[in-house]
Amino acid sequence: MTVRTLFYISLTFFLLSLPHQLWAQDQYQGYVLDSKTELPLEGVTVTANTGAQVISNANGYFTLPVTGDINSVVFSYIGYNTATVHAPTAFQQIRVLLQPAASRLQEVLVTGYESNRPLLQTAGALSLLEHESIARYDESSIVRALNTVPGVRMDERAPASYRLSIRGSTLRSPYGVRNVKVYFDGIPFTEANGTTALNLLDAANIGTIEILKGPAGSIYGAGTGGTVLLEPQRAAPAEKQIRIGTTLGSYGLRRYVASASVGAENSKTLVQYTRQQYDGYRQQSATDRSVLLLSSEFKPSEKRTLNANLIYSDLFYELPGGLTREQYQQNPRQARGGMFGSVAQNASLGLEGITMGLKQEYKFSADFRNTTALYGLHKFKDNPFNTDYERNTNQELGGRTSFVYNTSLGTVGATFTVGGEFQRGFEAARTYDNNGGTPGALRTDDEVVTKIGFVFAQAELYLPADIIATAALSLNDAQYKITRLHQASSGNYKLNRNFKTVLSPRIALLKQLTNKVSVHGSVSSGFSPPTEEEILTSDGSLNEDLEAEKGTNYELGVRGFALADKLSFDAVAYYFKLKETIVSRQDVSSVAVFRNVGSTAQSGLEVSLGYTLLSEPDKSLSLLKIWSSYAYSHFRFNEYEKGEANLSGNKLTGVAPHALTTGLDLDTPFGLYLNLTSNYLDDTPLNDENTVYASNYFVFGARAGLKRQLGKHLKLELFAGADNLTNVKYSLGNDLNAFGGRYFQPAPDRNYYGGINVGYTL
């Protein structure tokens, strides 16, 4: 046998045996995701017990080739609990959900007060909701998610007819959202006239929600109710994904969501379209809303970041109207009847609007940065009401800028923030007779120019002994110019209201007791001018004597983690003295009329608790957590004389003394999850005289589902849920001080929903 022959035989033997050797080399592959957001985690260390090790890529994908016996594979990542997969099967794709560690949650940065600091280092009553809190429900609205926050109350007088209050400001908001300043990605979403069309947003548009309670947001200008900061949904880094989903539910709920997202190293773009239709639980309560969101972020350089957002909304919803107690008890599904009933007059509201915003953050250096945002909006409103017909067109421009500088004053660290904000709105507002849902004779024709502006400054000092001191000040100005071009009953005239420039200071101290517990206290002053709709009511009358509210708030709180980080807690006690309080009352035509009363005294306690019973990613039950929020509100009219009646000492209208929400969250490694939520609301006074109350109620809801990664590209979620499982009869959006006893806006009885979400990664 020659050498050449021996070589060929050896080569043939090697080649024949190679497949067997390759097959013997087991291969483990799969994805590593955040258990909450299910976004991919890049940089996770994947280690087999044999010592073989790889790192997950930008899509969270890993491939681990291993020879020998494998008993376990460990997944570790900073800020997350370590997970272990025992006895993995070769060539079967592994899907690992890592649970965020409590220590990571402590480090989540909040943007409130422009500080970008961890929550434990932020003085003030501030609550943070991530999108997973919204996704606990059917995402048809954000009402149930916001009602899990202590001190916050959101109502739906009808589907898509929102009313939002923070610490009892509902009394000024018989319709819509007022006295609460809302921002969307740093641009004002609250218009210059003081109103917020929150119903033009879909719940799927929102990524996170930060809520600053009371007049604590001096750097956000005038306001006594609070500030809400919304961050849009965005594409994740290195994400290229198409998502579609649908939800079907009781009473004709149909909801569709489609989105495409592309994330790269220096850019993120999300295009999202939602369509929601609802036949309605009550007569005259159907809804149809379409929202198109374009959200993008670009980083042209290390110093510069640009955010651009476009929101187009087309909304129509019907208004069933309030019921008397007798009607409510007899048939809660009926609409307001009679000659001027909701069906006869086609009571409804149509809104079509587009908002465009551009925000730039520029870092001059590591210690000096500027953030500037510009926006514009155009909105059309078509509103046949029971007694009149409104048609309004609104155009608005505005902007906001802030400079933040970090420095040292000797041995004391300091952060200084200065900036300003300006909004100018123009509205053409017309009212007509309502002839069965069509415009009749012209009643009034107004042009309204609104200018709102303020400048602000804030200093934060990092003192010894882990104390952070904050002093902030804003100088606010508001102007209304109303030109009446036509009025059926009188001549034309002009009204100019220039509310006096007001200083709103805030002083706060925070002491970090340990790296897990901090206490904080603050004193802040608030100023809130009347909104345009409070001055120019829907019946065309002008409320020339209405003054701005002014108040001072004192609060003390503690927040932190305990019991090996399994327990999280946040508690705040406050006292708020408000002068020139604005209240509303319906007249004979059901139009809200506003007036100032002497003052109110509002004290309360807000508590949030969460306890993680189990967090074991490698167990059959990976997460079991319970949580609760509670608000006690002792709100009273301090000085209030109404005609010959002295209402001083009465409970503040529309505020329940006790509100409690509890929940339970359960996750499994297989992808099964369960969310349970219960809500209790105490008896609520519905008029200033405290002679009519809405009864207390307890409602219970649940959502269960399955999330699975199918192969490398496909992600699937199946879900089903129910609301008001206890089938309680209750009113969710009560009309306050309603004329004719029409106080009640019944909420749906027991109802169900279910759906599917599909994501495909390119």
C-alpha positions in Angstrom: 0.0 0.0 0.0 1.5 3.2 -1.1 1.6 6.4 0.9 -0.8 8.1 -1.6 -3.3 5.3 -1.1 -3.0 5.5 2.6 -3.6 9.2 2.5 -6.8 8.8 0.4 -8.2 6.1 2.7 -7.5 8.3 5.8 -9.1 11.3 4.1 -12.2 9.3 3.1 -12.6 8.0 6.7 -12.3 11.5 8.1 -14.9 12.9 5.8 -17.3 10.1 6.5 -16.9 10.6 10.2 -17.2 14.4 10.1 -21.0 14.6 10.1 -21.1 12.4 13.1 -18.6 14.6 14.9 -20.6 17.7 14.0 -23.9 16.1 15.2 -22.2 15.2 18.4 -21.5 18.9 19.0 -24.8 20.1 20.5 -26.0 23.6 19.6 -28.2 25.7 21.9 -29.9 28.8 20.5 -32.6 31.2 21.3 -33.6 34.7 22.4 -33.1 36.7 25.6 -35.8 39.3 26.3 -36.9 41.7 29.0 -39.8 40.0 30.8 -41.8 43.2 31.1 -41.4 44.8 27.7 -40.3 41.7 25.8 -37.7 43.8 24.0 -34.4 42.0 23.1 -31.5 42.3 25.5 -28.1 42.8 23.9 -25.0 41.8 25.8 -26.4 39.0 28.0 -23.8 36.5 29.0 -24.9 32.9 28.2 -22.8 30.3 30.0 -23.0 26.5 30.0 -21.9 24.4 32.9 -19.1 23.1 30.7 -17.6 26.6 30.6 -18.7 27.5 27.0 -19.8 31.1 26.8 -21.3 33.5 24.2 -23.0 37.0 24.3 -26.4 37.8 22.9 -26.6 40.1 19.9 -28.6 43.2 19.2 -31.7 41.1 18.6 -31.2 39.2 21.8 -30.3 36.1 19.8 -27.5 33.7 20.8 -26.0 30.5 19.5 -24.0 28.3 21.9 -22.2 25.3 20.4 -21.2 22.9 23.2 -19.7 19.5 23.3 -20.2 17.1 26.3 -23.0 16.7 28.8 -25.0 19.9 29.5 -26.8 20.1 32.7 -27.6 23.9 32.8 -27.2 27.2 30.9 -27.0 30.4 32.9 -28.1 33.8 31.6 -26.7 36.9 33.5 -27.1 40.6 32.8 -26.4 43.7 34.9 -29.6 45.0 36.4 -31.5 41.8 35.9 -32.0 38.6 38.0 -29.8 35.7 36.8 -31.8 33.0 35.1 -30.9 29.3 34.7 -32.3 26.8 32.2 -31.8 23.2 33.5 -31.4 20.2 31.1 -31.8 22.2 27.9 -32.6 20.3 24.7 -30.1 20.6 21.9 -31.3 22.3 18.7 -34.6 23.4 20.4 -34.9 27.1 20.5 -34.8 28.6 24.0 -36.8 31.7 24.9 -35.6 33.3 28.1 -37.3 36.2 29.9 -35.1 38.0 32.4 -36.8 39.8 35.3 -35.6 43.3 36.1 -33.9 43.4 39.6 -35.4 45.7 42.2 -32.1 47.5 42.3 -32.5 48.3 38.6 -36.0 49.8 39.2 -34.4 52.1 41.8 -32.2 53.5 39.1 -34.9 54.3 36.6 -34.5 57.9 35.6 -37.5 60.3 35.7 -37.6 63.4 33.6 -39.9 65.5 35.9 -38.3 68.7 37.1 -35.8 68.5 34.3 -33.4 66.7 36.6 -33.1 63.3 34.9 -32.4 61.7 38.3 -33.5 58.4 39.9 -36.8 58.4 41.6 -35.2 58.0 45.0 -33.4 61.3 44.4 -36.4 63.3 43.2 -38.3 65.4 45.7 -42.0 65.6 45.0 -45.1 63.5 44.7 -44.4 61.8 41.4 -45.7 58.6 39.9 -44.4 56.7 36.9 -46.4 54.4 34.7 -44.8 52.3 32.0 -46.7 50.9 29.0 -47.1 47.5 30.7 -49.5 49.2 33.1 -51.6 50.3 30.2 -51.4 46.8 28.6 -52.9 45.2 31.7 -56.2 46.1 30.1 -57.7 46.1 26.6 -55.9 49.4 25.7 -59.2 50.9 24.5 -58.3 53.8 26.8 -55.9 54.8 29.5 -58.6 55.4 32.1 -58.1 52.2 34.1 -54.3 52.5 34.1 -54.3 56.1 35.4 -56.8 55.1 38.1 -54.2 52.8 39.6 -52.2 56.0 40.6 -53.2 57.3 44.1 -54.6 60.8 44.0 -55.4 60.6 40.3 -58.9 60.1 39.0 -59.9 59.7 35.4 -63.5 59.4 34.2 -65.3 58.6 31.0 -68.7 60.4 30.7 -69.0 58.5 27.5 -66.5 56.4 25.6 -63.6 58.8 24.6 -65.1 61.7 26.6 -62.3 61.9 29.3 -62.2 63.9 32.4 -58.9 63.9 34.4 -58.3 65.2 37.9 -55.3 65.2 40.1 -56.0 65.7 43.8 -59.6 66.7 43.2 -59.5 69.2 40.3 -62.6 67.5 38.6 -64.8 70.4 39.8 -63.3 72.6 37.1 -63.6 69.9 34.4 -67.3 69.1 33.8 -66.2 68.3 30.2 -62.7 67.5 29.0 -59.4 67.9 30.7 -58.6 71.2 32.4 -56.3 72.5 35.1 -53.8 69.7 34.3 -50.8 70.5 32.1 -50.0 67.7 29.7 -46.8 67.3 27.6 -46.1 64.9 24.8 -42.3 64.2 24.3 -41.5 67.6 25.7 -44.0 69.7 23.8 -47.2 71.1 25.3 -50.1 69.0 24.5 -52.3 71.2 26.6 -53.4 74.1 24.3 -52.9 77.8 25.0 -56.6 78.0 25.9 -56.1 75.6 28.9 -57.9 72.6 27.5 -56.3 69.2 26.6 -57.8 66.9 23.9 -56.4 63.8 25.5 -58.9 61.7 23.6 -57.0 62.5 20.3 -54.3 60.0 21.5 -54.6 56.3 21.5 -53.3 54.2 24.5 -50.9 52.4 22.1 -49.2 55.7 21.3 -47.9 56.1 24.9 -44.7 54.6 26.1 -44.5 56.0 29.6 -46.5 58.4 31.8 -45.0 60.6 34.6 -47.4 62.4 36.9 -46.4 65.4 39.0 -49.2 66.0 41.5 -50.3 69.4 42.7 -48.7 72.7 42.0 -45.2 71.2 42.2 -44.2 71.7 38.6 -43.0 75.3 38.8 -40.9 74.8 35.7 -44.1 73.8 33.8 -45.8 77.1 34.4 -49.3 77.9 35.7 -51.3 75.2 37.2 -52.8 74.0 40.5 -53.9 70.5 39.4 -50.7 68.9 38.3 -48.5 68.0 35.3 -48.6 64.9 33.1 -45.5 64.0 31.0 -46.2 61.5 28.2 -43.4 59.8 26.3 -44.4 58.2 22.9 -43.8 54.7 21.9 -40.5 54.3 20.0 -38.6 51.7 18.1 -36.1 49.7 20.2 -32.4 49.8 19.3 -31.5 47.5 16.4 -35.2 46.6 16.0 -36.8 46.0 12.6 -40.2 44.7 13.2 -43.8 44.8 11.8 -46.6 44.3 14.3 -50.3 43.9 13.9 -53.0 43.2 16.4 -56.7 43.2 16.9 -59.1 43.2 19.9 -62.8 42.3 19.8 -65.1 42.8 22.8 -68.6 43.3 24.2 -70.9 45.9 22.9 -69.3 46.1 19.5 -65.7 46.8 20.5 -63.4 46.5 17.5 -59.8 47.6 17.7 -56.9 47.3 15.2 -53.3 48.3 15.6 -50.5 48.1 12.9 -47.0 49.4 13.3 -43.6 49.3 11.6 -40.4 50.1 13.5 -36.8 50.4 12.5 -34.1 51.0 15.0 -30.4 51.6 14.2 -27.4 52.8 16.1 -28.2 56.5 15.5 -31.9 56.5 14.6 -35.2 55.1 15.6 -38.5 55.4 13.7 -41.9 54.1 14.5 -45.0 54.4 12.3 -48.2 53.3 14.1 -51.8 53.3 13.0 -54.7 52.5 15.3 -58.5 52.3 14.6 -61.0 51.8 17.3 -64.8 51.4 17.0 -67.4 50.8 19.6 -71.2 50.5 19.3 -71.7 51.5 22.9 -73.2 50.2 26.1 -75.8 53.0 26.2 -77.9 54.5 23.5 -76.1 57.3 21.6 -72.6 56.2 22.8 -70.8 54.9 19.7 -67.2 55.8 19.1 -64.9 55.8 16.0 -61.3 56.9 16.3 -58.3 56.7 14.0 -54.8 57.8 15.0 -51.6 57.9 13.0 -48.4 58.3 14.9 -45.0 59.0 13.4 -42.3 59.0 16.2 -38.6 59.2 15.4 -35.3 59.9 17.0 -32.1 60.8 15.3 -28.5 61.3 16.6 -26.6 63.2 14.0 -23.7 63.4 16.4 -22.7 62.6 20.0 -23.8 66.0 21.1 -27.1 66.3 19.2 -30.3 64.4 19.5 -33.4 65.2 17.4 -37.0 63.9 18.1 -39.8 64.4 15.7 -43.4 63.5 16.2 -46.5 63.8 14.1 -50.0 62.8 15.3 -53.0 62.8 13.1 -56.3 62.0 14.7 -59.9 61.7 13.5 -62.3 61.2 16.3 -66.1 60.9 16.5 -68.1 59.9 19.5 -71.7 60.2 20.6 -72.9 61.8 23.9 -75.6 59.9 25.7 -76.1 62.6 28.4 -76.7 62.4 32.1 -79.6 60.5 33.8 -81.6 61.1 36.9 -81.4 58.6 39.7 -84.8 57.2 38.7 -83.7 56.7 35.1 -80.4 55.3 36.2 -82.1 52.7 38.3 -84.8 51.9 35.8 -82.6 51.5 32.7 -78.9 52.5 32.8 -78.5 51.9 29.1 -80.9 54.6 28.0 -79.7 58.1 26.8 -81.1 61.4 27.9 -84.6 61.7 26.5 -87.1 64.4 25.7 -87.4 67.1 23.1 -83.8 68.1 23.6 -82.7 64.5 24.2 -79.3 63.2 23.1 -80.8 61.0 20.3 -83.2 63.6 19.0 -80.5 66.2 18.8 -77.7 63.8 17.7 -75.6 64.9 20.6 -72.0 64.1 19.6 -68.6 65.4 19.1 -66.2 65.2 16.1 -62.5 66.2 16.4 -60.0 66.2 13.6 -56.5 67.4 14.3 -52.9 67.2 13.5 -50.0 68.0 15.8 -46.4 68.3 14.8 -43.5 68.6 17.2 -39.7 68.8 16.8 -37.4 68.6 19.8 -33.6 69.0 19.9 -31.2 68.2 22.8 -27.8 69.7 22.3 -24.9 69.0 24.7 -22.4 71.8 24.6 -20.3 69.8 27.1 -20.7 67.0 29.6 -22.1 69.6 32.1 -24.1 72.0 29.9 -27.0 71.1 27.6 -30.0 72.7 26.0 -33.4 71.2 25.1 -35.6 73.2 22.7 -39.0 72.1 21.3 -41.3 73.7 18.7 -44.7 72.6 17.8 -47.8 73.5 15.8 -51.3 72.2 15.7 -54.5 72.5 13.7 -57.8 71.2 15.0 -61.5 71.3 13.9 -64.3 70.6 16.3 -67.9 69.8 15.3 -70.2 69.5 18.3 -74.0 69.2 18.1 -75.1 69.4 21.8 -78.6 69.0 23.3 -79.3 72.8 23.3 -76.9 74.3 20.7 -74.4 73.5 18.0 -70.6 74.4 18.2 -68.2 74.6 15.2 -64.7 75.6 16.1 -61.4 75.8 14.3 -58.1 76.2 16.2 -54.6 76.9 15.1 -51.7 77.1 17.5 -47.9 77.6 17.6 -45.6 77.3 20.5 -42.2 76.3 21.9 -40.2 75.6 25.0 -36.5 75.8 25.8 -34.4 75.0 28.8 -30.7 75.2 29.7 -29.2 72.9 32.3 -25.8 73.5 33.8 -24.0 71.2 36.2 -21.2 72.8 38.3 -19.7 73.0 41.8 -19.9 75.7 44.3 -16.9 74.9 46.4 -17.5 71.4 47.7 -21.2 71.5 46.9 -22.4 70.2 43.6 -25.1 72.2 41.8 -27.5 72.0 38.9 -29.0 75.2 37.5 -31.9 75.2 35.0 -33.4 78.2 33.3 -35.9 78.4 30.4 -39.2 79.6 29.1 -42.3 78.5 27.2 -44.7 80.4 25.0 -48.0 79.4 23.3 -50.2 81.4 21.0 -53.6 80.1 19.8 -56.2 81.5 17.4 -59.7 80.1 17.4 -62.7 80.8 15.3 -65.7 79.8 17.4 -69.3 79.8 16.3 -72.5 78.6 17.9 -75.8 77.8 16.2 -79.2 76.5 17.0 -79.2 72.7 16.9 -82.0 71.5 14.6 -81.9 67.8 15.2 -78.2 67.5 14.6 -77.7 70.1 11.9 -76.6 73.7 12.4 -79.5 76.2 12.5 -79.5 80.0 12.9 -76.1 81.6 13.9 -76.1 82.6 17.5 -72.5 83.9 18.1 -69.4 84.3 16.0 -66.1 84.8 18.0 -62.5 85.1 17.3 -60.3 84.2 20.2 -56.6 84.9 20.5 -54.9 83.3 23.5 -51.3 83.9 24.7 -49.7 82.0 27.5 -46.1 82.3 28.5 -43.7 81.9 31.4 -40.1 81.9 32.3 -38.6 79.7 35.0 -35.4 79.1 36.9 -34.4 76.2 39.2 -31.4 75.5 41.4 -30.5 72.2 42.9 -27.7 71.9 45.5 -26.2 68.5 46.4 -25.4 69.1 50.1 -23.4 67.0 52.5 -25.2 64.1 54.3 -26.9 63.1 51.1 -29.3 66.1 51.1 -30.6 67.6 47.8 -32.1 71.1 48.1 -34.2 72.6 45.3 -35.5 76.1 44.8 -37.6 76.9 41.7 -39.5 79.9 40.4 -41.7 80.6 37.5 -43.2 83.9 36.3 -46.5 83.3 34.5 -48.6 85.5 32.2 -51.9 84.8 30.4 -53.9 86.9 28.0 -57.3 86.4 26.2 -58.6 88.6 23.5 -62.1 87.8 22.4 -63.7 89.6 19.5 -67.4 89.0 19.1 -68.3 89.4 15.4 -71.9 88.4 15.8 -74.4 87.9 18.6 -78.1 87.4 17.9 -79.4 89.2 21.0 -76.9 92.2 21.3 -74.3 94.2 19.5 -70.7 93.2 18.8 -67.9 94.0 21.2 -64.4 93.0 22.3 -63.2 91.5 25.6 -59.6 91.6 26.7 -58.5 89.8 29.8 -54.9 90.0 30.9 -54.4 88.1 34.1 -51.8 89.6 36.4 -48.3 88.3 36.1 -47.8 85.8 39.0 -44.7 84.3 40.6 -45.0 80.6 41.5 -42.2 79.5 43.8 -41.2 76.0 44.9 -38.8 74.9 47.6 -38.0 71.2 48.3 -35.6 69.1 50.4 -34.7 65.5 49.9 -32.7 63.4 52.4 -31.5 60.0 51.2 -31.4 58.0 54.4 -29.9 54.9 52.8 -29.3 53.8 49.2 -32.8 52.4 49.3 -34.8 54.9 51.3 -35.3 58.7 51.0 -37.6 61.3 52.5 -38.7 64.5 50.9 -40.7 67.6 51.7 -41.7 70.7 49.7 -43.7 73.9 49.7 -45.0 75.2 46.4 -47.3 77.8 45.1 -49.7 77.5 42.1 -51.5 79.8 39.8 -54.2 78.7 37.3 -56.0 81.2 35.1 -59.5 80.3 33.7 -59.6 78.4 30.5 -61.2 79.8 27.4 -64.2 77.5 27.8 -64.7 78.8 31.3 -64.7 82.4 30.1 -66.6 81.8 26.8 -69.2 79.1 27.6 -70.8 76.9 25.0 -74.1 79.0 25.0 -72.1 82.0 23.9 -72.2 83.9 27.2 -69.0 85.7 28.4 -67.9 85.2 31.9 -66.0 88.5 32.4 -65.5 88.4 36.2 -63.9 85.0 36.6 -60.5 85.2 38.4 -57.5 82.9 38.4 -57.1 80.3 41.2 -54.1 80.6 43.5 -52.9 78.2 46.1 -50.1 76.9 48.3 -49.3 73.3 48.8 -47.3 71.6 51.6 -46.2 68.0 51.4 -44.0 65.4 53.1 -43.2 62.0 51.7 -41.1 58.8 52.0 -40.2 56.2 49.3 -37.9 53.3 49.0 -37.3 49.6 49.1 -37.1 47.1 51.9 -37.2 43.3 52.7 -34.3 42.4 50.3 -35.8 44.8 47.7 -39.0 42.7 47.5 -41.1 45.6 49.0 -41.4 49.0 47.3 -43.3 51.8 49.0 -44.2 55.4 48.3 -46.2 57.6 50.7 -47.1 61.3 50.6 -49.1 63.5 53.0 -50.1 66.9 51.8 -52.2 70.0 52.6 -53.3 72.4 49.9 -55.0 75.7 50.5 -56.7 77.1 47.4 -58.1 80.6 47.0 -60.6 81.8 44.4 -61.5 78.2 43.7 -63.4 77.8 40.4 -66.5 75.6 40.6 -69.1 74.8 37.9 -72.8 74.4 37.9 -75.2 73.5 35.1 -77.9 75.9 34.1 -81.3 75.1 32.7 -79.9 74.4 29.2 -77.3 72.0 30.7 -74.5 74.5 30.0 -71.7 74.6 32.6 -71.4 78.0 34.2 -68.3 78.8 36.3 -67.7 81.1 39.3 -65.2 81.7 42.0 -65.9 80.7 45.6 -63.9 81.8 48.6 -61.4 79.0 49.2 -61.0 75.3 49.7 -58.8 73.2 52.1 -57.6 70.0 50.7 -55.5 67.5 52.8 -54.8 63.9 52.0 -52.6 60.8 52.0 -51.4 58.8 49.0 -49.8 55.4 49.4 -48.4 53.0 46.8 -47.1 49.5 47.8 -45.7 46.6 45.9 -44.4 43.3 47.1 -42.7 40.6 45.0 -43.6 37.2 46.4 -41.6 35.3 43.8 -39.1 36.2 41.2 -37.5 33.0 39.9 -37.0 33.1 36.1 -36.0 29.4 36.0 -39.1 28.1 38.0 -42.4 27.1 36.6 -43.8 30.3 38.2 -41.3 33.0 37.4 -43.0 36.1 38.9 -45.7 36.6 41.5 -46.3 40.2 42.6 -49.0 42.0 44.5 -49.5 45.8 44.6 -51.9 48.3 45.9 -52.5 52.1 45.9 -54.7 54.1 48.3 -55.8 57.7 48.5 -57.5 59.4 51.4 -58.9 62.9 50.5 -60.2 65.2 53.2 -61.4 68.0 50.9 -63.6 70.8 52.2 -65.1 74.1 51.1 -63.4 76.5 53.5 -65.3 79.7 52.6 -68.4 79.3 50.3 -71.6 81.3 50.4 -74.1 80.5 47.7 -77.0 82.9 47.8 -78.3 82.7 51.3 -76.9 79.3 51.9 -73.5 78.9 53.7 -71.8 75.9 52.3 -68.5 76.3 54.2 -67.4 73.0 55.6 -69.1 70.9 53.0 -67.2 68.1 51.2 -65.7 69.1 47.9 -67.9 68.1 45.1 -66.8 65.1 43.0 -64.1 63.9 45.4 -64.4 60.5 47.1 -62.9 60.3 50.6 -61.4 56.9 49.9 -60.1 55.2 46.8 -58.3 51.8 46.7 -56.8 49.8 43.9 -55.1 46.4 44.3 -53.6 44.0 41.8 -51.8 40.8 41.2 -49.4 39.9 38.4 -48.3 36.4 37.5 -45.8 35.3 34.8 -44.4 31.9 33.7 -41.3 31.1 31.6 -43.6 29.5 29.1 -45.2 32.9 28.4 -48.4 32.5 30.3 -49.4 35.6 32.3 -52.3 36.7 34.5 -53.2 40.2 35.7 -55.9 40.8 38.3 -57.1 44.3 39.3 -59.8 45.5 41.7 -61.0 49.1 42.3 -62.9 50.5 45.2 -64.3 54.1 45.3 -66.1 55.6 48.2 -69.4 57.5 48.3 -68.9 60.7 46.2 -70.8 64.0 46.7 -72.3 65.2 43.4 -73.5 68.7 44.4 -72.1 71.5 46.5 -74.9 71.1 49.0 -73.9 67.5 49.6 -77.5 66.3 49.2 -76.8 63.9 46.4 -74.2 61.1 46.4 -73.0 58.5 44.0 -72.9 55.2 45.8 -69.6 53.4 46.5 -68.6 50.5 44.3 -66.1 47.7 44.0 -65.2 46.4 40.5 -62.9 43.6 39.5 -61.1 42.9 36.2 -58.8 40.3 34.8 -56.6 39.7 31.8 -54.8 36.4 30.9 -52.7 35.6 27.9 -49.8 33.7 26.3 -46.7 35.3 24.7 -44.5 33.0 22.6 -41.5 33.4 20.3 -42.1 31.2 17.3 -38.8 30.6 15.5 -36.4 33.4 15.0 -38.7 36.0 13.5 -42.2 35.5 14.8 -43.7 36.6 18.1 -47.3 35.8 19.1 -49.6 36.9 21.9 -53.1 35.6 22.5 -55.1 37.3 25.3 -58.5 37.5 26.8 -60.0 39.6 29.6 -63.0 40.9 31.4 -64.0 44.1 33.2 -66.6 44.6 36.0 -66.6 40.9 36.7 -68.7 41.6 39.8 -71.4 43.1 37.5 -71.8 46.2 39.6 -74.1 49.1 38.6 -72.0 52.2 38.9 -71.5 55.6 37.3 -68.0 56.3 36.0 -68.3 60.0 34.9 -70.8 61.7 37.2 -72.1 65.2 36.1 -71.5 67.6 39.0 -74.1 70.1 40.1 -76.2 68.9 37.3 -79.5 70.7 36.4 -82.7 68.6 36.7 -80.9 65.9 38.7 -79.2 64.4 35.7 -76.0 63.4 37.6 -75.4 59.9 36.4 -73.4 58.5 33.5 -73.6 54.7 33.8 -70.6 52.5 33.2 -70.9 49.2 31.3 -71.9 46.0 33.2 -69.8 42.8 32.9 -68.0 42.8 29.6 -65.4 40.8 27.9 -62.7 41.1 25.3 -60.0 39.1 23.5 -57.5 39.4 20.8 -54.2 38.6 19.1 -50.9 40.5 18.6 -48.4 39.3 16.0 -44.9 40.7 15.6 -42.4 39.8 12.8 -38.8 40.7 13.1 -37.0 41.4 9.8 
